[in-house]
C-alpha cells in the first residue's frame, strides 16, 4: 500500500457528496469529465484525503482505494466476489503469509488480488482461468492497483482436469462445479490443508459437501453464509440501513486428513470458528 503524495500512474478514488465513487488512474496533463472538468494535475503531488473541485465547483474527496473499494469499482467481465465474502474466505480458509494457494477461476481478479495480498511476498498463488480474455482483464486489474506481482502465477487452465501445481496448502474455488475438483484437491493438498469453495446456490453447496464427505479424504466439512447489515448512526437517527448486503453465496470448507489404509473415515462435527 502506497503512502505519501499522489504520484503519476497510481489509482485514486474520488467520492462526491452523494457518496458516488470514481476510480482514476492519474496521468499528468489529463482531464477527466466528472459532470465538469477535473484536472489530474490538481491531484498529483497532493496528500491523500485532499478535497478537489471540478470546473463546476462540485467537491470530491480524494483517497487511495482500500481493497474493498477497489473490488467494487474495478473493471470487470464477471461478477466479483463481494468484500464481505472475501473476508470470510480469508478467515475460513486460514490464508496466511507464506502459504501456497491454488485458486480457480480467476474471473475479474477480486479473490486473486485478495489472496496475493494475504500470502505476502513469501507466499505463492496459482490462479487458473479457462478464458484468456477473463484472465487478461484480471491481470490488468491486479497490476493497476498492485503493480508487478511476483507471487502470482496465472494460467489458462481447466481445474476440472487437474491441479498441476501441487503440493498446496490451500485450494480455493470460485467455479460452478467444485465437487468435480474434490479428487484433484485431495491429491494436491498437504495433510491438514484446507479446501474452500464459493458457490451461489444451495444445490451447488450441497453437492460439494456430499462429494467432500464421500471422498474419505476430508473432514470438518462446513457451509456458511455471510450477511452484512449497515447501520445509520446520525444524531437522533439510530436504525438499520434500508438496504443490506444479504445473500451473495455459500462458502464450503473442509480439512484434508489422512485415514488409515482401508479405513472408512467417521464423520466429525465441523469445528466452526463462528459459534
C-alpha positions as a LaTeX table, in Angstrom:
\begin{tabular}{lrrr}
\hline
Residue & $x$ (\AA) & $y$ (\AA) & $z$ (\AA) \\
\hline
Unk1 & 0.00 & 0.00 & 0.00 \\
Unk2 & 1.45 & 3.34 & $-1.04$ \\
Unk3 & 1.66 & 6.39 & 1.19 \\
Unk4 & 2.75 & 9.98 & 0.72 \\
Unk5 & 1.67 & 12.35 & $-2.06$ \\
Unk6 & $-0.27$ & 11.06 & $-5.05$ \\
Unk7 & 2.01 & 10.06 & $-7.93$ \\
Unk8 & 1.52 & 9.59 & $-11.66$ \\
Unk9 & 0.28 & 6.13 & $-12.60$ \\
Unk10 & $-1.44$ & 5.25 & $-9.35$ \\
Unk11 & $-5.16$ & 4.74 & $-8.83$ \\
Unk12 & $-7.15$ & 7.29 & $-6.84$ \\
Unk13 & $-10.71$ & 7.02 & $-5.54$ \\
Unk14 & $-12.88$ & 10.15 & $-5.75$ \\
Unk15 & $-16.02$ & 10.37 & $-3.61$ \\
Unk16 & $-18.61$ & 13.12 & $-4.13$ \\
Unk17 & $-21.04$ & 14.50 & $-1.54$ \\
Unk18 & $-23.70$ & 11.97 & $-2.58$ \\
Unk19 & $-21.36$ & 9.05 & $-1.95$ \\
Unk20 & $-20.77$ & 8.30 & $-5.63$ \\
Unk21 & $-17.35$ & 6.81 & $-6.27$ \\
Unk22 & $-14.99$ & 7.07 & $-9.23$ \\
Unk23 & $-11.64$ & 5.43 & $-9.90$ \\
Unk24 & $-9.00$ & 7.45 & $-11.75$ \\
Unk25 & $-5.52$ & 6.48 & $-12.86$ \\
Unk26 & $-3.53$ & 9.67 & $-12.51$ \\
Unk27 & $-1.75$ & 10.94 & $-15.61$ \\
Unk28 & $-0.03$ & 14.33 & $-15.95$ \\
Unk29 & $-1.95$ & 16.73 & $-18.18$ \\
Unk30 & $-5.06$ & 14.54 & $-18.38$ \\
Unk31 & $-8.55$ & 15.93 & $-17.76$ \\
Unk32 & $-11.43$ & 13.75 & $-16.55$ \\
Unk33 & $-15.10$ & 14.57 & $-17.10$ \\
Unk34 & $-16.98$ & 14.22 & $-13.81$ \\
Unk35 & $-20.00$ & 16.39 & $-14.65$ \\
Unk36 & $-17.35$ & 19.07 & $-15.12$ \\
Unk37 & $-13.64$ & 19.12 & $-15.92$ \\
Unk38 & $-11.31$ & 17.76 & $-13.26$ \\
Unk39 & $-7.59$ & 18.05 & $-13.97$ \\
Unk40 & $-5.35$ & 15.22 & $-12.82$ \\
Unk41 & $-2.61$ & 17.79 & $-12.18$ \\
Unk42 & $-4.78$ & 19.15 & $-9.34$ \\
Unk43 & $-4.25$ & 15.80 & $-7.56$ \\
Unk44 & $-0.66$ & 14.97 & $-8.43$ \\
Unk45 & 1.65 & 15.79 & $-5.53$ \\
Unk46 & $-1.26$ & 16.25 & $-3.11$ \\
Unk47 & $-1.57$ & 14.27 & 0.11 \\
Unk48 & $-4.25$ & 11.60 & 0.46 \\
Unk49 & $-7.51$ & 12.99 & 1.85 \\
Unk50 & $-7.35$ & 16.23 & $-0.14$ \\
Unk51 & $-10.58$ & 17.85 & $-1.36$ \\
Unk52 & $-10.68$ & 18.99 & $-5.01$ \\
Unk53 & $-13.29$ & 20.68 & $-7.19$ \\
Unk54 & $-14.25$ & 20.22 & $-10.82$ \\
Unk55 & $-14.86$ & 23.11 & $-13.21$ \\
Unk56 & $-18.47$ & 23.40 & $-11.98$ \\
Unk57 & $-17.42$ & 23.67 & $-8.35$ \\
Unk58 & $-18.50$ & 20.18 & $-7.36$ \\
Unk59 & $-16.46$ & 18.81 & $-4.46$ \\
Unk60 & $-14.65$ & 15.44 & $-4.38$ \\
Unk61 & $-12.69$ & 13.74 & $-1.63$ \\
Unk62 & $-9.57$ & 12.01 & $-2.99$ \\
Unk63 & $-8.22$ & 8.84 & $-1.33$ \\
Unk64 & $-6.28$ & 5.74 & $-2.24$ \\
Unk65 & $-8.89$ & 2.97 & $-2.54$ \\
Unk66 & $-8.98$ & 0.21 & 0.01 \\
Unk67 & $-9.10$ & $-3.34$ & $-1.32$ \\
Unk68 & $-12.87$ & $-3.46$ & $-0.75$ \\
Unk69 & $-13.43$ & $-0.15$ & $-2.54$ \\
Unk70 & $-11.27$ & $-1.17$ & $-5.47$ \\
Unk71 & $-13.03$ & $-4.52$ & $-5.88$ \\
Unk72 & $-16.43$ & $-2.83$ & $-6.11$ \\
Unk73 & $-15.33$ & $-0.21$ & $-8.63$ \\
Unk74 & $-12.75$ & $-2.02$ & $-10.80$ \\
Unk75 & $-13.42$ & $-3.03$ & $-14.44$ \\
Unk76 & $-14.97$ & $-6.47$ & $-14.69$ \\
Unk77 & $-16.11$ & $-9.16$ & $-17.10$ \\
Unk78 & $-17.68$ & $-11.28$ & $-14.36$ \\
Unk79 & $-19.43$ & $-10.56$ & $-11.06$ \\
Unk80 & $-16.71$ & $-10.28$ & $-8.41$ \\
Unk81 & $-16.79$ & $-11.91$ & $-5.00$ \\
Unk82 & $-18.01$ & $-9.18$ & $-2.66$ \\
Unk83 & $-15.74$ & $-7.80$ & 0.09 \\
Unk84 & $-17.82$ & $-9.38$ & 2.88 \\
Unk85 & $-17.22$ & $-12.80$ & 1.33 \\
Unk86 & $-13.56$ & $-12.11$ & 0.59 \\
Unk87 & $-13.02$ & $-11.51$ & 4.29 \\
Unk88 & $-14.88$ & $-14.69$ & 5.22 \\
Unk89 & $-12.81$ & $-16.71$ & 2.75 \\
Unk90 & $-9.53$ & $-15.42$ & 4.18 \\
Unk91 & $-10.54$ & $-16.43$ & 7.70 \\
Unk92 & $-12.35$ & $-19.70$ & 6.97 \\
Unk93 & $-9.60$ & $-20.91$ & 4.62 \\
Unk94 & $-6.94$ & $-19.57$ & 7.02 \\
Unk95 & $-4.91$ & $-17.83$ & 4.33 \\
Unk96 & $-1.60$ & $-16.91$ & 5.96 \\
Unk97 & 1.69 & $-15.24$ & 4.96 \\
Unk98 & 3.87 & $-17.75$ & 3.15 \\
Unk99 & 1.02 & $-20.05$ & 2.11 \\
Unk100 & 1.00 & $-21.82$ & $-1.23$ \\
Unk101 & $-2.55$ & $-21.36$ & $-2.59$ \\
Unk102 & $-4.25$ & $-22.78$ & $-5.69$ \\
Unk103 & $-7.20$ & $-20.71$ & $-6.90$ \\
Unk104 & $-9.73$ & $-21.27$ & $-9.73$ \\
Unk105 & $-11.37$ & $-19.37$ & $-11.53$ \\
Unk106 & $-9.73$ & $-16.03$ & $-11.68$ \\
Unk107 & $-12.72$ & $-14.10$ & $-13.06$ \\
Unk108 & $-12.13$ & $-10.35$ & $-12.72$ \\
Unk109 & $-9.36$ & $-10.86$ & $-10.15$ \\
Unk110 & $-11.01$ & $-9.79$ & $-6.88$ \\
Unk111 & $-10.27$ & $-13.00$ & $-5.00$ \\
Unk112 & $-6.87$ & $-13.34$ & $-6.67$ \\
Unk113 & $-5.81$ & $-9.88$ & $-5.53$ \\
Unk114 & $-7.05$ & $-10.64$ & $-2.01$ \\
Unk115 & $-5.11$ & $-13.92$ & $-1.86$ \\
Unk116 & $-1.93$ & $-12.36$ & $-3.25$ \\
Unk117 & $-2.00$ & $-9.69$ & $-0.55$ \\
Unk118 & $-2.73$ & $-12.22$ & 2.20 \\
Unk119 & 0.06 & $-14.70$ & 1.37 \\
Unk120 & 2.60 & $-11.88$ & 1.09 \\
Unk121 & 5.93 & $-11.91$ & $-0.74$ \\
Unk122 & 6.95 & $-15.22$ & 0.86 \\
Unk123 & 3.80 & $-16.99$ & $-0.38$ \\
Unk124 & 2.61 & $-18.02$ & $-3.81$ \\
Unk125 & $-0.78$ & $-18.02$ & $-5.54$ \\
Unk126 & $-1.51$ & $-20.18$ & $-8.59$ \\
Unk127 & $-4.64$ & $-18.89$ & $-10.32$ \\
Unk128 & $-6.46$ & $-20.84$ & $-13.06$ \\
Unk129 & $-8.96$ & $-19.42$ & $-15.56$ \\
Unk130 & $-10.35$ & $-21.19$ & $-18.62$ \\
Unk131 & $-10.94$ & $-18.00$ & $-20.63$ \\
Unk132 & $-7.95$ & $-15.97$ & $-21.75$ \\
Unk133 & $-9.92$ & $-12.71$ & $-22.01$ \\
Unk134 & $-11.06$ & $-13.04$ & $-18.38$ \\
Unk135 & $-7.51$ & $-13.74$ & $-17.24$ \\
Unk136 & $-6.16$ & $-10.73$ & $-19.13$ \\
Unk137 & $-8.77$ & $-8.45$ & $-17.51$ \\
Unk138 & $-7.94$ & $-9.83$ & $-14.07$ \\
Unk139 & $-4.21$ & $-9.29$ & $-14.53$ \\
Unk140 & $-4.79$ & $-5.70$ & $-15.65$ \\
Unk141 & $-6.98$ & $-5.08$ & $-12.58$ \\
Unk142 & $-4.36$ & $-6.54$ & $-10.26$ \\
Unk143 & $-1.41$ & $-4.69$ & $-11.79$ \\
Unk144 & $-3.35$ & $-1.40$ & $-11.88$ \\
Unk145 & $-3.52$ & $-1.26$ & $-8.09$ \\
Unk146 & $-0.67$ & $-3.55$ & $-7.01$ \\
Unk147 & 1.89 & $-3.09$ & $-9.79$ \\
Unk148 & 4.00 & $-6.07$ & $-10.90$ \\
Unk149 & 3.12 & $-9.06$ & $-8.71$ \\
Unk150 & 5.88 & $-11.61$ & $-8.25$ \\
Unk151 & 3.97 & $-14.04$ & $-6.02$ \\
Unk152 & 1.26 & $-14.83$ & $-8.61$ \\
Unk153 & 1.36 & $-17.50$ & $-11.32$ \\
Unk154 & $-1.67$ & $-17.11$ & $-13.62$ \\
Unk155 & $-2.54$ & $-19.90$ & $-16.04$ \\
Unk156 & $-5.17$ & $-20.60$ & $-18.69$ \\
Unk157 & $-6.15$ & $-23.98$ & $-17.28$ \\
Unk158 & $-9.27$ & $-26.02$ & $-16.51$ \\
Unk159 & $-9.14$ & $-27.06$ & $-12.85$ \\
Unk160 & $-11.63$ & $-29.86$ & $-13.58$ \\
Unk161 & $-8.79$ & $-31.58$ & $-15.44$ \\
Unk162 & $-6.38$ & $-31.45$ & $-12.51$ \\
Unk163 & $-4.11$ & $-29.32$ & $-10.33$ \\
Unk164 & $-0.62$ & $-29.22$ & $-11.83$ \\
Unk165 & 0.87 & $-27.01$ & $-9.10$ \\
Unk166 & 0.96 & $-29.40$ & $-6.17$ \\
Unk167 & 1.62 & $-29.50$ & $-3.31$ \\
Unk168 & $-0.72$ & $-26.82$ & $-1.98$ \\
Unk169 & $-1.56$ & $-25.54$ & 1.49 \\
Unk170 & $-4.98$ & $-24.30$ & 0.34 \\
Unk171 & $-7.30$ & $-24.84$ & $-2.62$ \\
Unk172 & $-9.83$ & $-22.02$ & $-3.09$ \\
Unk173 & $-12.50$ & $-22.33$ & $-5.76$ \\
Unk174 & $-14.98$ & $-19.98$ & $-7.43$ \\
Unk175 & $-16.21$ & $-22.38$ & $-10.13$ \\
Unk176 & $-19.69$ & $-23.72$ & $-10.99$ \\
Unk177 & $-19.00$ & $-27.38$ & $-10.12$ \\
Unk178 & $-16.43$ & $-27.54$ & $-7.31$ \\
Unk179 & $-17.35$ & $-31.15$ & $-6.49$ \\
Unk180 & $-15.54$ & $-32.15$ & $-9.67$ \\
Unk181 & $-12.33$ & $-30.74$ & $-8.18$ \\
Unk182 & $-12.52$ & $-32.75$ & $-4.93$ \\
Unk183 & $-10.36$ & $-35.70$ & $-6.18$ \\
Unk184 & $-7.75$ & $-33.30$ & $-7.58$ \\
Unk185 & $-7.73$ & $-31.26$ & $-4.36$ \\
Unk186 & $-7.31$ & $-34.43$ & $-2.31$ \\
Unk187 & $-4.21$ & $-35.28$ & $-4.34$ \\
Unk188 & $-2.80$ & $-31.75$ & $-4.29$ \\
Unk189 & $-3.39$ & $-30.63$ & $-0.68$ \\
Unk190 & $-0.91$ & $-31.35$ & 2.06 \\
Unk191 & $-2.21$ & $-33.13$ & 5.19 \\
Unk192 & $-4.20$ & $-30.60$ & 7.20 \\
Unk193 & $-4.64$ & $-28.35$ & 4.16 \\
Unk194 & $-7.93$ & $-26.58$ & 3.55 \\
Unk195 & $-10.40$ & $-26.85$ & 0.66 \\
Unk196 & $-12.72$ & $-23.86$ & 0.21 \\
Unk197 & $-15.42$ & $-23.48$ & $-2.44$ \\
Unk198 & $-17.66$ & $-20.44$ & $-3.02$ \\
Unk199 & $-20.94$ & $-21.03$ & $-4.88$ \\
Unk200 & $-24.19$ & $-19.03$ & $-5.28$ \\
Unk201 & $-26.83$ & $-21.75$ & $-4.76$ \\
Unk202 & $-27.81$ & $-24.36$ & $-2.18$ \\
Unk203 & $-27.75$ & $-27.33$ & $-4.61$ \\
Unk204 & $-24.16$ & $-26.48$ & $-5.54$ \\
Unk205 & $-23.12$ & $-26.19$ & $-1.91$ \\
Unk206 & $-24.91$ & $-29.45$ & $-1.02$ \\
Unk207 & $-23.31$ & $-31.42$ & $-3.85$ \\
Unk208 & $-19.89$ & $-30.07$ & $-2.91$ \\
Unk209 & $-20.30$ & $-31.04$ & 0.75 \\
Unk210 & $-21.50$ & $-34.52$ & $-0.19$ \\
Unk211 & $-18.54$ & $-35.04$ & $-2.52$ \\
Unk212 & $-16.11$ & $-33.99$ & 0.22 \\
Unk213 & $-17.61$ & $-36.42$ & 2.73 \\
Unk214 & $-17.79$ & $-39.26$ & 0.20 \\
Unk215 & $-14.14$ & $-38.85$ & $-0.81$ \\
Unk216 & $-12.83$ & $-40.13$ & 2.52 \\
Unk217 & $-10.02$ & $-37.58$ & 2.28 \\
Unk218 & $-11.72$ & $-34.65$ & 4.04 \\
Unk219 & $-13.21$ & $-33.93$ & 7.44 \\
Unk220 & $-14.79$ & $-30.99$ & 9.27 \\
Unk221 & $-16.96$ & $-30.11$ & 6.28 \\
Unk222 & $-18.89$ & $-26.90$ & 6.90 \\
Unk223 & $-21.02$ & $-24.49$ & 4.85 \\
Unk224 & $-21.66$ & $-20.88$ & 5.87 \\
Unk225 & $-23.31$ & $-17.75$ & 4.50 \\
Unk226 & $-22.22$ & $-14.22$ & 5.36 \\
Unk227 & $-24.70$ & $-11.34$ & 5.66 \\
Unk228 & $-23.83$ & $-7.70$ & 6.36 \\
Unk229 & $-26.31$ & $-5.12$ & 7.68 \\
Unk230 & $-25.10$ & $-1.50$ & 7.80 \\
Unk231 & $-26.49$ & 0.93 & 10.36 \\
Unk232 & $-27.30$ & 4.64 & 10.16 \\
Unk233 & $-25.97$ & 6.45 & 13.24 \\
Unk234 & $-26.59$ & 10.17 & 12.84 \\
Unk235 & $-27.92$ & 12.45 & 15.57 \\
Unk236 & $-31.21$ & 11.04 & 16.84 \\
Unk237 & $-31.47$ & 8.66 & 13.88 \\
Unk238 & $-30.14$ & 5.28 & 15.04 \\
Unk239 & $-31.51$ & 2.48 & 12.90 \\
Unk240 & $-30.54$ & $-0.26$ & 10.44 \\
Unk241 & $-29.99$ & 0.92 & 6.88 \\
Unk242 & $-32.87$ & 0.35 & 4.46 \\
Unk243 & $-30.63$ & $-1.84$ & 2.33 \\
Unk244 & $-28.24$ & $-4.60$ & 3.34 \\
Unk245 & $-25.75$ & $-6.89$ & 1.61 \\
Unk246 & $-27.65$ & $-10.12$ & 2.02 \\
Unk247 & $-27.17$ & $-13.38$ & 0.10 \\
Unk248 & $-24.32$ & $-13.50$ & $-2.36$ \\
Unk249 & $-23.00$ & $-17.02$ & $-1.95$ \\
Unk250 & $-22.23$ & $-20.05$ & 0.22 \\
Unk251 & $-18.75$ & $-20.98$ & 1.40 \\
Unk252 & $-17.95$ & $-24.65$ & 1.99 \\
Unk253 & $-14.70$ & $-25.59$ & 3.71 \\
Unk254 & $-13.07$ & $-28.88$ & 4.69 \\
Unk255 & $-9.73$ & $-30.18$ & 6.04 \\
Unk256 & $-7.51$ & $-32.68$ & 4.25 \\
Unk257 & $-7.00$ & $-35.68$ & 6.52 \\
Unk258 & $-5.13$ & $-38.99$ & 6.40 \\
Unk259 & $-7.32$ & $-42.01$ & 7.24 \\
Unk260 & $-5.54$ & $-45.33$ & 7.60 \\
Unk261 & $-5.42$ & $-47.56$ & 4.56 \\
Unk262 & $-8.79$ & $-49.22$ & 4.01 \\
Unk263 & $-10.38$ & $-47.36$ & 6.92 \\
Unk264 & $-13.68$ & $-45.51$ & 6.39 \\
Unk265 & $-13.40$ & $-42.09$ & 7.99 \\
Unk266 & $-16.10$ & $-41.49$ & 10.59 \\
Unk267 & $-17.88$ & $-38.12$ & 10.34 \\
Unk268 & $-16.65$ & $-35.32$ & 12.58 \\
Unk269 & $-18.72$ & $-32.27$ & 13.51 \\
Unk270 & $-17.50$ & $-29.03$ & 11.91 \\
Unk271 & $-15.08$ & $-27.05$ & 14.05 \\
Unk272 & $-16.82$ & $-23.75$ & 13.34 \\
Unk273 & $-14.99$ & $-20.55$ & 14.33 \\
Unk274 & $-18.34$ & $-18.73$ & 14.28 \\
Unk275 & $-20.18$ & $-20.50$ & 17.12 \\
\hline
\end{tabular}
